[in-house]
Amino acid sequence: MTTPRLEIDLAKIHHNARFLVKLLGRNGITVSAVTKAVLGLPSVARELLRAGVSGLADSRLENIQTMRHAKITAPITLIRSPMISQSVQVVKDTDISLNTELDVISELSKAAQALGRTHGVLLMVELGDLREGIMPADLENVVRRTLSFPNITLKGIGTNLACRCGVAPDEANMAELSELANAIDATFGSVLSIVSGGNSSNLNWILGGSDTGRINNLRLGEAILLGCEPLHRQPFEGLHTDAITLVAEVIESKIKPSQPWGNIEETAFGAAIPPHNSGSISQTILAVGHMDTDPEGLTPPTGIRILGSSSDHLIVDSRRDRLPIGAELTFQLNYSALIRATASPFVTKNVFSEKKVLVH
C-alpha cells in the first residue's frame, strides 16, 4: 500500500464524537465538529453527523465546498473570519460565519441580498488570547450595527482561546462571555441563540464542574480526531488517541556512528543540535519529512527513537533491531503533524469503514 499514508479509522472517530456529544449534552452544550484537519473529507464529515454533532465547522472555504459538492447539506460554519473577496461564496456555501469586522459583515449582507438568502453571523469576542475578536467594550456597538444589516441574522457570540498565546479557558473568562451574552440580550432582546465558548481546550474547564452559564456550544476538532485535550496534550479518558495515524516506509537501514564528523554549521532547518554520543546505532531512514508532516509532532512506536529529520527523511534509532527495507512504521500524531500531513499532496489518505477502504 502507498506510503506515507494517513490511516483514518471512521469507527474510532464516530466513537470519539459520540462520546463528546453525550458528555457535553449533559451540560446543555452542543458540538460543532471541526473538519479542517481532515480537509473536509466527506466520509469523515458524514460519520461526525451520524455521531450526533449539531453541525460542521471549517476554517477553509475550499474544504466546505468539498463537503457541499459531496451533497452534505448539514449546517456548516466558517470559523475563520471571511475574506471580503470570498463574500459571495461564503453566503452560498455556509450557514454561519464567525466575524469581527463590520466591513466584512456589510459585504456579506450585500452578497446575501443579491442571492436572495439570509446569512448567519456569530460575533467573536476578544478575551485575552489576542487572536481574533471584538474588544468587549466595543461589542454593544457592533451588535447594534450587525442587527441593522439586511439579510444578516445575528446568531450569537463566541470566543477563541489557547490557540495563539495559550490562554486557558477558565471560570473568569467564560463567566465574562456569559455576562456579555446576558448584557446583549438585556439591551436588544433575546437575539443570541448561540454562545460558543471555544474549542477542545474548554473540556477541562467543563469537566472541572464549573458553572457553564450561557455557554451552549463548543467547536471541537482535536479532541474528536486525536482523543486529547490541547492545553497539556494529554489523552482524554474514554477517547481513542489512534483514530488517525501516519504510516511511513523504511528506505535505509544501517549500523552507523551516532556522532557526525566534519565542521558543523546550520542544517537545512536551522541550527544543528549535536546528538548524544552513544556509539554505533541501528540508524533507519523513513521516506517522510518536513514536506509531509511536522516531524516534531510524531510519536514513534515503542522501542523507536526519532533522531532528526530533513525535507524528505525521518531518521530514527531502532535500537537493537535492524529494520528491513520496505518495512512500515506507524506513528501517532499531534495536531500540528496531523494538519500538515493532511494538507500534503504526498501523503495518501486511507479512510477505513467497516466494509471498505476509501483512498483519497
KOLLUM-474203 format. One record per residue (C-alpha): x, y, z; residue in one letter; residue number from 1; chain. Coordinates in steps of 0.5 Angstrom, whole numbers, plus 500, padded with zeros to 3 digits. Example, Ala and Ser with C-alpha at 12.3 -4.5 7.8 and 13.67 -1.06 7.14 Angstrom:
residues 2
<c1:525&c2:491&c3:516&code:A&pos:1&unit:A>
<c1:527&c2:498&c3:514&code:S&pos:2&unit:A>
***
This chain:
residues 360
<c1:500&c2:500&c3:500&code:M&pos:1&unit:A>
<c1:502&c2:507&c3:498&code:T&pos:2&unit:A>
<c1:507&c2:511&c3:504&code:T&pos:3&unit:A>
<c1:507&c2:515&c3:507&code:P&pos:4&unit:A>
<c1:500&c2:515&c3:509&code:R&pos:5&unit:A>
<c1:495&c2:517&c3:514&code:L&pos:6&unit:A>
<c1:490&c2:511&c3:517&code:E&pos:7&unit:A>
<c1:484&c2:514&c3:519&code:I&pos:8&unit:A>
<c1:479&c2:510&c3:523&code:D&pos:9&unit:A>
<c1:472&c2:512&c3:522&code:L&pos:10&unit:A>
<c1:469&c2:508&c3:528&code:A&pos:11&unit:A>
<c1:474&c2:511&c3:533&code:K&pos:12&unit:A>
<c1:472&c2:518&c3:530&code:I&pos:13&unit:A>
<c1:465&c2:516&c3:531&code:H&pos:14&unit:A>
<c1:466&c2:514&c3:538&code:H&pos:15&unit:A>
<c1:470&c2:520&c3:540&code:N&pos:16&unit:A>
<c1:465&c2:525&c3:537&code:A&pos:17&unit:A>
<c1:459&c2:521&c3:540&code:R&pos:18&unit:A>
<c1:462&c2:521&c3:547&code:F&pos:19&unit:A>
<c1:464&c2:528&c3:547&code:L&pos:20&unit:A>
<c1:457&c2:530&c3:544&code:V&pos:21&unit:A>
<c1:454&c2:526&c3:550&code:K&pos:22&unit:A>
<c1:458&c2:528&c3:555&code:L&pos:23&unit:A>
<c1:457&c2:536&c3:553&code:L&pos:24&unit:A>
<c1:450&c2:535&c3:552&code:G&pos:25&unit:A>
<c1:449&c2:533&c3:560&code:R&pos:26&unit:A>
<c1:451&c2:541&c3:561&code:N&pos:27&unit:A>
<c1:447&c2:543&c3:555&code:G&pos:28&unit:A>
<c1:453&c2:544&c3:550&code:I&pos:29&unit:A>
<c1:452&c2:542&c3:543&code:T&pos:30&unit:A>
<c1:458&c2:540&c3:539&code:V&pos:31&unit:A>
<c1:460&c2:543&c3:532&code:S&pos:32&unit:A>
<c1:465&c2:539&c3:529&code:A&pos:33&unit:A>
<c1:471&c2:542&c3:526&code:V&pos:34&unit:A>
<c1:473&c2:539&c3:520&code:T&pos:35&unit:A>
<c1:479&c2:543&c3:518&code:K&pos:36&unit:A>
<c1:485&c2:538&c3:520&code:A&pos:37&unit:A>
<c1:482&c2:533&c3:515&code:V&pos:38&unit:A>
<c1:481&c2:538&c3:509&code:L&pos:39&unit:A>
<c1:473&c2:537&c3:510&code:G&pos:40&unit:A>
<c1:473&c2:529&c3:508&code:L&pos:41&unit:A>
<c1:466&c2:528&c3:506&code:P&pos:42&unit:A>
<c1:467&c2:521&c3:509&code:S&pos:43&unit:A>
<c1:469&c2:524&c3:516&code:V&pos:44&unit:A>
<c1:464&c2:529&c3:516&code:A&pos:45&unit:A>
<c1:458&c2:524&c3:515&code:R&pos:46&unit:A>
<c1:461&c2:520&c3:520&code:E&pos:47&unit:A>
<c1:461&c2:526&c3:525&code:L&pos:48&unit:A>
<c1:454&c2:528&c3:523&code:L&pos:49&unit:A>
<c1:452&c2:520&c3:525&code:R&pos:50&unit:A>
<c1:455&c2:521&c3:531&code:A&pos:51&unit:A>
<c1:450&c2:527&c3:533&code:G&pos:52&unit:A>
<c1:454&c2:533&c3:532&code:V&pos:53&unit:A>
<c1:450&c2:539&c3:531&code:S&pos:54&unit:A>
<c1:454&c2:542&c3:525&code:G&pos:55&unit:A>
<c1:460&c2:542&c3:522&code:L&pos:56&unit:A>
<c1:465&c2:548&c3:522&code:A&pos:57&unit:A>
<c1:472&c2:549&c3:518&code:D&pos:58&unit:A>
<c1:476&c2:555&c3:517&code:S&pos:59&unit:A>
<c1:478&c2:554&c3:510&code:R&pos:60&unit:A>
<c1:472&c2:555&c3:504&code:L&pos:61&unit:A>
<c1:475&c2:550&c3:500&code:E&pos:62&unit:A>
<c1:474&c2:545&c3:505&code:N&pos:63&unit:A>
<c1:467&c2:547&c3:506&code:I&pos:64&unit:A>
<c1:466&c2:547&c3:498&code:Q&pos:65&unit:A>
<c1:469&c2:540&c3:498&code:T&pos:66&unit:A>
<c1:463&c2:538&c3:503&code:M&pos:67&unit:A>
<c1:458&c2:541&c3:499&code:R&pos:68&unit:A>
<c1:460&c2:538&c3:493&code:H&pos:69&unit:A>
<c1:459&c2:532&c3:496&code:A&pos:70&unit:A>
<c1:452&c2:533&c3:498&code:K&pos:71&unit:A>
<c1:453&c2:535&c3:505&code:I&pos:72&unit:A>
<c1:447&c2:539&c3:507&code:T&pos:73&unit:A>
<c1:448&c2:540&c3:514&code:A&pos:74&unit:A>
<c1:449&c2:547&c3:518&code:P&pos:75&unit:A>
<c1:457&c2:549&c3:516&code:I&pos:76&unit:A>
<c1:460&c2:555&c3:520&code:T&pos:77&unit:A>
<c1:466&c2:558&c3:517&code:L&pos:78&unit:A>
<c1:471&c2:559&c3:523&code:I&pos:79&unit:A>
<c1:476&c2:564&c3:520&code:R&pos:80&unit:A>
<c1:474&c2:571&c3:519&code:S&pos:81&unit:A>
<c1:471&c2:571&c3:512&code:P&pos:82&unit:A>
<c1:475&c2:575&c3:507&code:M&pos:83&unit:A>
<c1:472&c2:580&c3:503&code:I&pos:84&unit:A>
<c1:474&c2:577&c3:497&code:S&pos:85&unit:A>
<c1:470&c2:571&c3:498&code:Q&pos:86&unit:A>
<c1:464&c2:574&c3:501&code:S&pos:87&unit:A>
<c1:459&c2:571&c3:495&code:V&pos:88&unit:A>
<c1:462&c2:564&c3:496&code:Q&pos:89&unit:A>
<c1:461&c2:565&c3:504&code:V&pos:90&unit:A>
<c1:454&c2:566&c3:503&code:V&pos:91&unit:A>
<c1:453&c2:561&c3:498&code:K&pos:92&unit:A>
<c1:456&c2:555&c3:502&code:D&pos:93&unit:A>
<c1:456&c2:557&c3:509&code:T&pos:94&unit:A>
<c1:450&c2:558&c3:514&code:D&pos:95&unit:A>
<c1:454&c2:562&c3:519&code:I&pos:96&unit:A>
<c1:461&c2:565&c3:519&code:S&pos:97&unit:A>
<c1:465&c2:568&c3:525&code:L&pos:98&unit:A>
<c1:466&c2:575&c3:525&code:N&pos:99&unit:A>
<c1:470&c2:581&c3:528&code:T&pos:100&unit:A>
<c1:469&c2:587&c3:522&code:E&pos:101&unit:A>
<c1:463&c2:591&c3:520&code:L&pos:102&unit:A>
<c1:466&c2:592&c3:514&code:D&pos:103&unit:A>
<c1:466&c2:584&c3:512&code:V&pos:104&unit:A>
<c1:459&c2:584&c3:515&code:I&pos:105&unit:A>
<c1:457&c2:589&c3:510&code:S&pos:106&unit:A>
<c1:460&c2:585&c3:504&code:E&pos:107&unit:A>
<c1:456&c2:579&c3:507&code:L&pos:108&unit:A>
<c1:450&c2:583&c3:507&code:S&pos:109&unit:A>
<c1:450&c2:585&c3:500&code:K&pos:110&unit:A>
<c1:452&c2:578&c3:498&code:A&pos:111&unit:A>
<c1:446&c2:575&c3:501&code:A&pos:112&unit:A>
<c1:441&c2:581&c3:498&code:Q&pos:113&unit:A>
<c1:444&c2:579&c3:491&code:A&pos:114&unit:A>
<c1:443&c2:572&c3:493&code:L&pos:115&unit:A>
<c1:436&c2:572&c3:496&code:G&pos:116&unit:A>
<c1:439&c2:569&c3:502&code:R&pos:117&unit:A>
<c1:440&c2:570&c3:510&code:T&pos:118&unit:A>
<c1:447&c2:569&c3:513&code:H&pos:119&unit:A>
<c1:448&c2:568&c3:520&code:G&pos:120&unit:A>
<c1:453&c2:572&c3:524&code:V&pos:121&unit:A>
<c1:457&c2:570&c3:530&code:L&pos:122&unit:A>
<c1:461&c2:575&c3:533&code:L&pos:123&unit:A>
<c1:468&c2:573&c3:536&code:M&pos:124&unit:A>
<c1:470&c2:577&c3:543&code:V&pos:125&unit:A>
<c1:477&c2:578&c3:545&code:E&pos:126&unit:A>
<c1:478&c2:575&c3:552&code:L&pos:127&unit:A>
<c1:486&c2:575&c3:552&code:G&pos:128&unit:A>
<c1:489&c2:570&c3:547&code:D&pos:129&unit:A>
<c1:490&c2:576&c3:542&code:L&pos:130&unit:A>
<c1:488&c2:573&c3:536&code:R&pos:131&unit:A>
<c1:481&c2:575&c3:533&code:E&pos:132&unit:A>
<c1:476&c2:578&c3:537&code:G&pos:133&unit:A>
<c1:472&c2:585&c3:538&code:I&pos:134&unit:A>
<c1:474&c2:588&c3:545&code:M&pos:135&unit:A>
<c1:469&c2:587&c3:550&code:P&pos:136&unit:A>
<c1:468&c2:595&c3:551&code:A&pos:137&unit:A>
<c1:466&c2:595&c3:543&code:D&pos:138&unit:A>
<c1:461&c2:589&c3:543&code:L&pos:139&unit:A>
<c1:455&c2:593&c3:544&code:E&pos:140&unit:A>
<c1:456&c2:598&c3:538&code:N&pos:141&unit:A>
<c1:458&c2:592&c3:534&code:V&pos:142&unit:A>
<c1:452&c2:588&c3:536&code:V&pos:143&unit:A>
<c1:447&c2:594&c3:534&code:R&pos:144&unit:A>
<c1:451&c2:595&c3:527&code:R&pos:145&unit:A>
<c1:450&c2:588&c3:526&code:T&pos:146&unit:A>
<c1:443&c2:588&c3:527&code:L&pos:147&unit:A>
<c1:442&c2:593&c3:522&code:S&pos:148&unit:A>
<c1:444&c2:590&c3:516&code:F&pos:149&unit:A>
<c1:439&c2:587&c3:511&code:P&pos:150&unit:A>
<c1:439&c2:579&c3:510&code:N&pos:151&unit:A>
<c1:444&c2:578&c3:516&code:I&pos:152&unit:A>
<c1:442&c2:574&c3:522&code:T&pos:153&unit:A>
<c1:446&c2:575&c3:529&code:L&pos:154&unit:A>
<c1:446&c2:568&c3:531&code:K&pos:155&unit:A>
<c1:451&c2:569&c3:537&code:G&pos:156&unit:A>
<c1:457&c2:571&c3:540&code:I&pos:157&unit:A>
<c1:463&c2:567&c3:542&code:G&pos:158&unit:A>
<c1:471&c2:567&c3:543&code:T&pos:159&unit:A>
<c1:477&c2:563&c3:542&code:N&pos:160&unit:A>
<c1:483&c2:562&c3:547&code:L&pos:161&unit:A>
<c1:489&c2:557&c3:547&code:A&pos:162&unit:A>
<c1:491&c2:558&c3:540&code:C&pos:163&unit:A>
<c1:496&c2:564&c3:540&code:R&pos:164&unit:A>
<c1:498&c2:566&c3:547&code:C&pos:165&unit:A>
<c1:496&c2:559&c3:550&code:G&pos:166&unit:A>
<c1:491&c2:563&c3:555&code:V&pos:167&unit:A>
<c1:487&c2:558&c3:558&code:A&pos:168&unit:A>
<c1:479&c2:558&c3:559&code:P&pos:169&unit:A>
<c1:477&c2:559&c3:566&code:D&pos:170&unit:A>
<c1:472&c2:561&c3:571&code:E&pos:171&unit:A>
<c1:474&c2:568&c3:570&code:A&pos:172&unit:A>
<c1:474&c2:569&c3:562&code:N&pos:173&unit:A>
<c1:468&c2:564&c3:561&code:M&pos:174&unit:A>
<c1:464&c2:568&c3:566&code:A&pos:175&unit:A>
<c1:465&c2:574&c3:562&code:E&pos:176&unit:A>
<c1:463&c2:571&c3:556&code:L&pos:177&unit:A>
<c1:456&c2:569&c3:559&code:S&pos:178&unit:A>
<c1:456&c2:576&c3:562&code:E&pos:179&unit:A>
<c1:457&c2:579&c3:556&code:L&pos:180&unit:A>
<c1:451&c2:575&c3:553&code:A&pos:181&unit:A>
<c1:447&c2:577&c3:558&code:N&pos:182&unit:A>
<c1:448&c2:584&c3:557&code:A&pos:183&unit:A>
<c1:447&c2:584&c3:550&code:I&pos:184&unit:A>
<c1:440&c2:580&c3:551&code:D&pos:185&unit:A>
<c1:438&c2:585&c3:556&code:A&pos:186&unit:A>
<c1:439&c2:591&c3:551&code:T&pos:187&unit:A>
<c1:437&c2:588&c3:545&code:F&pos:188&unit:A>
<c1:432&c2:583&c3:547&code:G&pos:189&unit:A>
<c1:433&c2:575&c3:546&code:S&pos:190&unit:A>
<c1:438&c2:576&c3:540&code:V&pos:191&unit:A>
<c1:443&c2:571&c3:542&code:L&pos:192&unit:A>
<c1:442&c2:563&c3:541&code:S&pos:193&unit:A>
<c1:449&c2:561&c3:541&code:I&pos:194&unit:A>
<c1:454&c2:563&c3:546&code:V&pos:195&unit:A>
<c1:460&c2:559&c3:543&code:S&pos:196&unit:A>
<c1:465&c2:558&c3:549&code:G&pos:197&unit:A>
<c1:471&c2:556&c3:545&code:G&pos:198&unit:A>
<c1:475&c2:549&c3:543&code:N&pos:199&unit:A>
<c1:478&c2:543&c3:545&code:S&pos:200&unit:A>
<c1:482&c2:547&c3:550&code:S&pos:201&unit:A>
<c1:475&c2:548&c3:554&code:N&pos:202&unit:A>
<c1:474&c2:541&c3:556&code:L&pos:203&unit:A>
<c1:478&c2:541&c3:562&code:N&pos:204&unit:A>
<c1:474&c2:547&c3:565&code:W&pos:205&unit:A>
<c1:467&c2:544&c3:564&code:I&pos:206&unit:A>
<c1:469&c2:537&c3:567&code:L&pos:207&unit:A>
<c1:472&c2:541&c3:573&code:G&pos:208&unit:A>
<c1:465&c2:542&c3:575&code:G&pos:209&unit:A>
<c1:465&c2:550&c3:573&code:S&pos:210&unit:A>
<c1:458&c2:553&c3:572&code:D&pos:211&unit:A>
<c1:458&c2:554&c3:565&code:T&pos:212&unit:A>
<c1:453&c2:560&c3:565&code:G&pos:213&unit:A>
<c1:451&c2:562&c3:558&code:R&pos:214&unit:A>
<c1:456&c2:557&c3:554&code:I&pos:215&unit:A>
<c1:452&c2:552&c3:550&code:N&pos:216&unit:A>
<c1:457&c2:551&c3:544&code:N&pos:217&unit:A>
<c1:464&c2:548&c3:543&code:L&pos:218&unit:A>
<c1:468&c2:548&c3:537&code:R&pos:219&unit:A>
<c1:471&c2:541&c3:537&code:L&pos:220&unit:A>
<c1:477&c2:538&c3:533&code:G&pos:221&unit:A>
<c1:483&c2:536&c3:536&code:E&pos:222&unit:A>
<c1:479&c2:532&c3:542&code:A&pos:223&unit:A>
<c1:475&c2:528&c3:537&code:I&pos:224&unit:A>
<c1:480&c2:527&c3:532&code:L&pos:225&unit:A>
<c1:486&c2:525&c3:536&code:L&pos:226&unit:A>
<c1:483&c2:524&c3:543&code:G&pos:227&unit:A>
<c1:487&c2:529&c3:547&code:C&pos:228&unit:A>
<c1:486&c2:536&c3:550&code:E&pos:229&unit:A>
<c1:490&c2:542&c3:547&code:P&pos:230&unit:A>
<c1:493&c2:545&c3:554&code:L&pos:231&unit:A>
<c1:497&c2:540&c3:556&code:H&pos:232&unit:A>
<c1:497&c2:535&c3:550&code:R&pos:233&unit:A>
<c1:494&c2:529&c3:555&code:Q&pos:234&unit:A>
<c1:490&c2:524&c3:553&code:P&pos:235&unit:A>
<c1:482&c2:525&c3:554&code:F&pos:236&unit:A>
<c1:480&c2:519&c3:558&code:E&pos:237&unit:A>
<c1:474&c2:515&c3:554&code:G&pos:238&unit:A>
<c1:477&c2:517&c3:547&code:L&pos:239&unit:A>
<c1:481&c2:514&c3:542&code:H&pos:240&unit:A>
<c1:488&c2:517&c3:541&code:T&pos:241&unit:A>
<c1:490&c2:513&c3:535&code:D&pos:242&unit:A>
<c1:484&c2:515&c3:531&code:A&pos:243&unit:A>
<c1:489&c2:518&c3:526&code:I&pos:244&unit:A>
<c1:496&c2:515&c3:525&code:T&pos:245&unit:A>
<c1:501&c2:516&c3:520&code:L&pos:246&unit:A>
<c1:505&c2:510&c3:517&code:V&pos:247&unit:A>
<c1:512&c2:511&c3:513&code:A&pos:248&unit:A>
<c1:517&c2:506&c3:510&code:E&pos:249&unit:A>
<c1:524&c2:504&c3:511&code:V&pos:250&unit:A>
<c1:528&c2:506&c3:506&code:I&pos:251&unit:A>
<c1:535&c2:505&c3:509&code:E&pos:252&unit:A>
<c1:537&c2:501&c3:515&code:S&pos:253&unit:A>
<c1:545&c2:501&c3:517&code:K&pos:254&unit:A>
<c1:549&c2:501&c3:523&code:I&pos:255&unit:A>
<c1:552&c2:508&c3:524&code:K&pos:256&unit:A>
<c1:556&c2:512&c3:529&code:P&pos:257&unit:A>
<c1:552&c2:516&c3:533&code:S&pos:258&unit:A>
<c1:556&c2:523&c3:532&code:Q&pos:259&unit:A>
<c1:557&c2:527&c3:526&code:P&pos:260&unit:A>
<c1:564&c2:529&c3:524&code:W&pos:261&unit:A>
<c1:567&c2:535&c3:520&code:G&pos:262&unit:A>
<c1:566&c2:542&c3:521&code:N&pos:263&unit:A>
<c1:559&c2:543&c3:524&code:I&pos:264&unit:A>
<c1:554&c2:549&c3:521&code:E&pos:265&unit:A>
<c1:547&c2:550&c3:520&code:E&pos:266&unit:A>
<c1:542&c2:545&c3:518&code:T&pos:267&unit:A>
<c1:537&c2:546&c3:512&code:A&pos:268&unit:A>
<c1:532&c2:548&c3:518&code:F&pos:269&unit:A>
<c1:537&c2:552&c3:523&code:G&pos:270&unit:A>
<c1:542&c2:551&c3:528&code:A&pos:271&unit:A>
<c1:545&c2:544&c3:529&code:A&pos:272&unit:A>
<c1:543&c2:540&c3:535&code:I&pos:273&unit:A>
<c1:549&c2:535&c3:537&code:P&pos:274&unit:A>
<c1:547&c2:528&c3:538&code:P&pos:275&unit:A>
<c1:548&c2:525&c3:544&code:H&pos:276&unit:A>
<c1:554&c2:520&c3:543&code:N&pos:277&unit:A>
<c1:552&c2:513&c3:544&code:S&pos:278&unit:A>
<c1:557&c2:509&c3:540&code:G&pos:279&unit:A>
<c1:554&c2:506&c3:534&code:S&pos:280&unit:A>
<c1:547&c2:505&c3:533&code:I&pos:281&unit:A>
<c1:542&c2:502&c3:528&code:S&pos:282&unit:A>
<c1:540&c2:508&c3:524&code:Q&pos:283&unit:A>
<c1:534&c2:508&c3:520&code:T&pos:284&unit:A>
<c1:531&c2:513&c3:515&code:I&pos:285&unit:A>
<c1:524&c2:513&c3:513&code:L&pos:286&unit:A>
<c1:521&c2:516&c3:507&code:A&pos:287&unit:A>
<c1:517&c2:522&c3:510&code:V&pos:288&unit:A>
<c1:520&c2:529&c3:512&code:G&pos:289&unit:A>
<c1:518&c2:536&c3:513&code:H&pos:290&unit:A>
<c1:515&c2:537&c3:506&code:M&pos:291&unit:A>
<c1:510&c2:531&c3:509&code:D&pos:292&unit:A>
<c1:509&c2:533&c3:516&code:T&pos:293&unit:A>
<c1:511&c2:536&c3:523&code:D&pos:294&unit:A>
<c1:517&c2:531&c3:525&code:P&pos:295&unit:A>
<c1:517&c2:534&c3:532&code:E&pos:296&unit:A>
<c1:509&c2:532&c3:533&code:G&pos:297&unit:A>
<c1:510&c2:525&c3:531&code:L&pos:298&unit:A>
<c1:511&c2:520&c3:537&code:T&pos:299&unit:A>
<c1:514&c2:513&c3:535&code:P&pos:300&unit:A>
<c1:513&c2:506&c3:536&code:P&pos:301&unit:A>
<c1:516&c2:503&c3:543&code:T&pos:302&unit:A>
<c1:523&c2:502&c3:542&code:G&pos:303&unit:A>
<c1:524&c2:507&c3:537&code:I&pos:304&unit:A>
<c1:527&c2:514&c3:538&code:R&pos:305&unit:A>
<c1:527&c2:520&c3:533&code:I&pos:306&unit:A>
<c1:534&c2:523&c3:532&code:L&pos:307&unit:A>
<c1:532&c2:528&c3:527&code:G&pos:308&unit:A>
<c1:529&c2:530&c3:520&code:S&pos:309&unit:A>
<c1:530&c2:534&c3:513&code:S&pos:310&unit:A>
<c1:525&c2:535&c3:508&code:S&pos:311&unit:A>
<c1:524&c2:528&c3:506&code:D&pos:312&unit:A>
<c1:527&c2:524&c3:511&code:H&pos:313&unit:A>
<c1:526&c2:522&c3:518&code:L&pos:314&unit:A>
<c1:532&c2:519&c3:522&code:I&pos:315&unit:A>
<c1:531&c2:514&c3:528&code:V&pos:316&unit:A>
<c1:535&c2:510&c3:532&code:D&pos:317&unit:A>
<c1:531&c2:503&c3:532&code:S&pos:318&unit:A>
<c1:536&c2:501&c3:538&code:R&pos:319&unit:A>
<c1:538&c2:493&c3:537&code:R&pos:320&unit:A>
<c1:533&c2:491&c3:532&code:D&pos:321&unit:A>
<c1:535&c2:493&c3:524&code:R&pos:322&unit:A>
<c1:529&c2:494&c3:521&code:L&pos:323&unit:A>
<c1:528&c2:491&c3:514&code:P&pos:324&unit:A>
<c1:528&c2:495&c3:508&code:I&pos:325&unit:A>
<c1:521&c2:496&c3:506&code:G&pos:326&unit:A>
<c1:518&c2:495&c3:513&code:A&pos:327&unit:A>
<c1:513&c2:500&c3:515&code:E&pos:328&unit:A>
<c1:513&c2:504&c3:522&code:L&pos:329&unit:A>
<c1:506&c2:507&c3:525&code:T&pos:330&unit:A>
<c1:507&c2:514&c3:528&code:F&pos:331&unit:A>
<c1:502&c2:518&c3:533&code:Q&pos:332&unit:A>
<c1:501&c2:525&c3:531&code:L&pos:333&unit:A>
<c1:500&c2:531&c3:535&code:N&pos:334&unit:A>
<c1:495&c2:537&c3:532&code:Y&pos:335&unit:A>
<c1:501&c2:540&c3:528&code:S&pos:336&unit:A>
<c1:503&c2:534&c3:525&code:A&pos:337&unit:A>
<c1:496&c2:532&c3:523&code:L&pos:338&unit:A>
<c1:494&c2:538&c3:519&code:I&pos:339&unit:A>
<c1:501&c2:538&c3:516&code:R&pos:340&unit:A>
<c1:500&c2:531&c3:514&code:A&pos:341&unit:A>
<c1:493&c2:532&c3:511&code:T&pos:342&unit:A>
<c1:495&c2:538&c3:507&code:A&pos:343&unit:A>
<c1:501&c2:535&c3:504&code:S&pos:344&unit:A>
<c1:500&c2:532&c3:497&code:P&pos:345&unit:A>
<c1:505&c2:527&c3:498&code:F&pos:346&unit:A>
<c1:501&c2:523&c3:504&code:V&pos:347&unit:A>
<c1:496&c2:519&c3:502&code:T&pos:348&unit:A>
<c1:489&c2:519&c3:506&code:K&pos:349&unit:A>
<c1:486&c2:512&c3:507&code:N&pos:350&unit:A>
<c1:479&c2:512&c3:511&code:V&pos:351&unit:A>
<c1:477&c2:506&c3:514&code:F&pos:352&unit:A>
<c1:470&c2:504&c3:514&code:S&pos:353&unit:A>
<c1:467&c2:497&c3:516&code:E&pos:354&unit:A>
<c1:466&c2:495&c3:509&code:K&pos:355&unit:A>
<c1:472&c2:498&c3:505&code:K&pos:356&unit:A>
<c1:478&c2:503&c3:505&code:V&pos:357&unit:A>
<c1:477&c2:510&c3:501&code:L&pos:358&unit:A>
<c1:483&c2:512&c3:498&code:V&pos:359&unit:A>
<c1:484&c2:520&c3:498&code:H&pos:360&unit:A>
***
